[in-house]
Amino acid sequence: MPAPSMIQQITDIRRDFEAECAKIHDNRSLEQLRIRYAGRKGKVAELFKSLGTLNEDDRKNAGRLLNELKQQITESLAAKEKAFSVSVESESILDMTLPGEPRYAGRLHPLNRVLREIKSCFHHLGFSIAQGPEVETEYYNFEALNIPHGHPARDMQDTFFIEDDIVLRTHTSPVQIHVMENQPPPVQIIAPGRTFRRDTPDASHSPVFHQVEGLCVDEGISFSDLKSVILSFAHYMFGSDVKIRFRPSFFPFTEPSAEYDFSCVMCKGRGCRVCKGTGWVEISGAGMVNPAVFRYVGYDTEKYTGYAFGMGVERLAMLLYEIPDIRLFFENDVRFLHQFG
Ligand code: DAH
């Protein structure tokens, strides 16, 4: 078989190169392809060598075609190389092995965590949950709780007035009135919610804060029932080492009234900065429902007695999590919030 003509060989090499080149996907095989076709001993170089065997006319013609082929191969190899370097770059942008950017899942706000604990405790003790409005009439916020106009107790709870006799509630105690107006005894509720006072914010004051009210009314309810419920609550929240104490106090809606303290959970009662060296931290007020309040809601004061108590949710959360400043709860700083799972 006669040797294929030079032109035929050039055409074959071009076709083979194109087919092979299309299949190349990495730099190493690209380099091998370059050596085989465009290297010093490659197919194109071989053909250049054999040009000498041709007559002058054919040599001129084949030389031109060969040069074109060489250039074409060089360009294809360069284009391929460039394509690889671009895809290597984009690979580094899209490196699938890098760890993903974490998306932080939402968490419960520390106040909601504590609120859940409080609710769960009182649920176990047989209390149900009641709610009342945050915008109250003066009647519910003060009057029906036996805090008449001009009473000094109103000063301690200065608040935001919406209109002359409509206020942002200063405490959750008005929910007691709503509940008793709507149902006869027995009553056994807690009322968690947001409360407001015209306070300048500092480490222990915030114009918006949260309370949980408690109310229990039935025949034969006594102060010892109140004490046992508060003791169970203290143990549930802070462990069974915690002690409680009641100090005589005054609230217009309870008689007798008390303030109740827990033994300091930080220093176990030895005395520290949190309890100001006393070994006790004040939680809130409590007492036996004043018969004057029963009269406002039409309960039989001869038949029924009851106890009521309040508590500050921020206060409890600060003690539980050792939070030094109440403002942290409301600043929405994720560095703070992420510490509570
Ligand atoms: N409402 C009172 C306050 O915000 C707390 C309180 C005291 C609630 C005595 C009660 C109670 O139910 O009996 O200061």
Residues whose N, C-alpha, C, O or C-beta is under 5 A from the ligand:
A	BS01	DAH	T170 H171 S173 G214 F251 T254 G285 A286 G287 A308 F309 G310
